[in-house]
Amino acid sequence: MPIKLAPDTTKQLHTSIKRFVAEQLDQEIGDLKASLFLEYVLEEIGPSIYNKAVADVQSYFEDRTADLPGTCYEKEFGYWVKRK
């Protein structure tokens, strides 16, 4: 599943990449190079991050639902038992 970003997000990322390269590598790059780098990151690195996030969410919900019967259980047919 390819990672698709909103145009606004893409624009902000291009700006961030260009700033990072300028400040950390002392080089100026244009929009094309920033775009190519972002495309590479999304295609090559993005899936690993995405898959880890999905696994984390799955683990989170499995932990929360593991004891669902124990935490969300109500004894049935207790009306007459209470009346005795």
BALOBA-1460 file (C-alpha; in Angstrom, 3 decimals):
// residues 84
<rec num="1" residu="m" x="0.000" y="0.000" z="0.000"/>
<rec num="2" residu="p" x="1.800" y="3.158" z="-1.144"/>
<rec num="3" residu="i" x="1.879" y="6.035" z="1.299"/>
<rec num="4" residu="k" x="-0.049" y="9.019" z="-0.020"/>
<rec num="5" residu="l" x="0.329" y="12.433" z="1.584"/>
<rec num="6" residu="a" x="-1.844" y="15.495" z="1.339"/>
<rec num="7" residu="p" x="-0.433" y="18.230" z="-0.926"/>
<rec num="8" residu="d" x="-0.009" y="20.566" z="2.056"/>
<rec num="9" residu="t" x="1.955" y="17.924" z="3.927"/>
<rec num="10" residu="t" x="4.151" y="17.261" z="0.910"/>
<rec num="11" residu="k" x="4.899" y="20.968" z="0.558"/>
<rec num="12" residu="q" x="5.826" y="21.264" z="4.237"/>
<rec num="13" residu="l" x="8.049" y="18.200" z="3.976"/>
<rec num="14" residu="h" x="9.860" y="19.624" z="0.943"/>
<rec num="15" residu="t" x="10.543" y="22.781" z="2.914"/>
<rec num="16" residu="s" x="11.740" y="20.770" z="5.909"/>
<rec num="17" residu="i" x="14.031" y="18.575" z="3.787"/>
<rec num="18" residu="k" x="15.578" y="21.606" z="2.098"/>
<rec num="19" residu="r" x="16.148" y="23.262" z="5.478"/>
<rec num="20" residu="f" x="17.642" y="20.079" z="6.959"/>
<rec num="21" residu="v" x="20.090" y="19.690" z="4.069"/>
<rec num="22" residu="a" x="21.055" y="23.358" z="4.266"/>
<rec num="23" residu="e" x="21.622" y="23.351" z="8.027"/>
<rec num="24" residu="q" x="23.076" y="19.868" z="8.512"/>
<rec num="25" residu="l" x="24.969" y="19.328" z="5.263"/>
<rec num="26" residu="d" x="25.724" y="22.942" z="4.309"/>
<rec num="27" residu="q" x="24.222" y="22.422" z="0.855"/>
<rec num="28" residu="e" x="21.355" y="24.036" z="-0.938"/>
<rec num="29" residu="i" x="18.944" y="21.817" z="-2.847"/>
<rec num="30" residu="g" x="15.957" y="22.706" z="-4.940"/>
<rec num="31" residu="d" x="12.417" y="21.438" z="-5.033"/>
<rec num="32" residu="l" x="13.243" y="18.617" z="-7.459"/>
<rec num="33" residu="k" x="15.929" y="17.089" z="-5.228"/>
<rec num="34" residu="a" x="13.748" y="17.500" z="-2.144"/>
<rec num="35" residu="s" x="10.880" y="15.834" z="-3.998"/>
<rec num="36" residu="l" x="13.057" y="12.931" z="-5.144"/>
<rec num="37" residu="f" x="14.396" y="12.424" z="-1.641"/>
<rec num="38" residu="l" x="10.894" y="12.471" z="-0.143"/>
<rec num="39" residu="e" x="9.699" y="9.995" z="-2.775"/>
<rec num="40" residu="y" x="12.614" y="7.689" z="-1.895"/>
<rec num="41" residu="v" x="11.909" y="7.913" z="1.842"/>
<rec num="42" residu="l" x="8.210" y="7.223" z="1.373"/>
<rec num="43" residu="e" x="8.836" y="4.236" z="-0.883"/>
<rec num="44" residu="e" x="11.878" y="2.719" z="0.814"/>
<rec num="45" residu="i" x="11.644" y="3.679" z="4.509"/>
<rec num="46" residu="g" x="7.978" y="4.566" z="4.910"/>
<rec num="47" residu="p" x="6.622" y="1.005" z="4.747"/>
<rec num="48" residu="s" x="8.862" y="-0.110" z="7.634"/>
<rec num="49" residu="i" x="7.591" y="2.724" z="9.798"/>
<rec num="50" residu="y" x="4.005" y="2.137" z="8.700"/>
<rec num="51" residu="n" x="4.184" y="-1.602" z="9.416"/>
<rec num="52" residu="k" x="5.691" y="-0.973" z="12.857"/>
<rec num="53" residu="a" x="2.911" y="1.495" z="13.658"/>
<rec num="54" residu="v" x="0.250" y="-0.995" z="12.561"/>
<rec num="55" residu="a" x="1.877" y="-3.718" z="14.691"/>
<rec num="56" residu="d" x="1.999" y="-1.364" z="17.687"/>
<rec num="57" residu="v" x="-1.686" y="-0.503" z="17.300"/>
<rec num="58" residu="q" x="-2.601" y="-4.164" z="16.917"/>
<rec num="59" residu="s" x="-0.659" y="-5.044" z="20.062"/>
<rec num="60" residu="y" x="-2.275" y="-2.164" z="21.934"/>
<rec num="61" residu="f" x="-5.793" y="-3.323" z="21.078"/>
<rec num="62" residu="e" x="-4.987" y="-6.982" z="21.704"/>
<rec num="63" residu="d" x="-3.746" y="-6.064" z="25.186"/>
<rec num="64" residu="r" x="-6.905" y="-4.059" z="25.854"/>
<rec num="65" residu="t" x="-9.249" y="-6.789" z="24.633"/>
<rec num="66" residu="a" x="-7.398" y="-9.839" z="25.991"/>
<rec num="67" residu="d" x="-9.400" y="-9.857" z="29.209"/>
<rec num="68" residu="l" x="-12.610" y="-8.452" z="27.784"/>
<rec num="69" residu="p" x="-14.813" y="-11.218" z="29.240"/>
<rec num="70" residu="g" x="-13.218" y="-10.704" z="32.656"/>
<rec num="71" residu="t" x="-13.645" y="-6.940" z="32.682"/>
<rec num="72" residu="c" x="-16.941" y="-6.648" z="30.832"/>
<rec num="73" residu="y" x="-18.930" y="-9.582" z="32.108"/>
<rec num="74" residu="e" x="-22.267" y="-9.413" z="33.853"/>
<rec num="75" residu="k" x="-23.720" y="-12.502" z="35.480"/>
<rec num="76" residu="e" x="-26.902" y="-13.597" z="33.763"/>
<rec num="77" residu="f" x="-30.222" y="-14.495" z="35.304"/>
<rec num="78" residu="g" x="-29.450" y="-12.892" z="38.644"/>
<rec num="79" residu="y" x="-32.811" y="-11.290" z="39.285"/>
<rec num="80" residu="w" x="-34.237" y="-14.135" z="41.372"/>
<rec num="81" residu="v" x="-30.936" y="-14.819" z="43.112"/>
<rec num="82" residu="k" x="-30.948" y="-11.262" z="44.444"/>
<rec num="83" residu="r" x="-34.519" y="-11.619" z="45.676"/>
<rec num="84" residu="k" x="-33.838" y="-14.590" z="47.972"/>
